[in-house]
Amino acid sequence: MTVRVSIDVDRCQGHGRCFSLAPALFTFDDLGNGVVLDDGIVNEAQCDAAYLAVANCPEHAVSLEESP
């Protein structure tokens, strides 16, 4: 299964929880809004951090897509 993380830029308010909880998956732009690093593919070692970032985003801007 492939897991990919994404951020809805229209919902992101720049709280920074995603890049605080999963710095290998996220960074921030000049305005402090979250940005997905690389292609957003989450490896097995990063899954817990990715799900934690999703659960802790106050605007629900972070999401995961699972595909076979």
N, C-alpha and C positions, 0 to 999 in steps of 0.2 A: 504494500500500500504506500502511496505517495501522499505526504501531507505538505500543504503549502499555506503559508501565512500571508495575510494581506491587511492593509489599513485603508479604511474609507476616509479619504482626505477631507471630505465634506463634513464628517462627524468629529474628526480629531480636534481636540481643544488644547493639545500640548501639555497634558499633565505629566508626561514622561514616565509613566509606570511601565510601559512596554519596554523601553530601552533600559530602564533600571532593572527590570526583572529578567530580561533576555537580551543582554548586550551583543551576543553573537548573532542575533536575528534582526535587531533594530538599531537605528541611529536616529538623529533628529536633523531637521533642516534649519535654515537661518531664522525661522520664526519659532523654533522649538517644537514643531509638530513632528510626530513619529514618521519614520521612513523605513521601509523594509530593505534590508541589505540583500545584495545579490538577486537571486531569482525567487527568494521566498521559500525554497524547499527546506523543510525541517528534517534534519537527520534524527536518528533514533535517540541519540544522547541529548538532543535539544527539545524533545517532545514535552517533557514536564514543564520546562520554562515557557514554551510556546502556549500551552494550555493555561498556565498561570497568568501570562500576559493577557490572554483573552478574557479570563475571569475577572481581572482587576482593572480593565479599562472602563472608566466611569461613563463614557459615551457609547460603549459597545462598538467602537470603531475598528477594533482588531478582530479578525476572524480567521478560522482555519477551514480549509477545504481538503477533504480526504477523497482520494480517487484510487482505484485499483491499479 
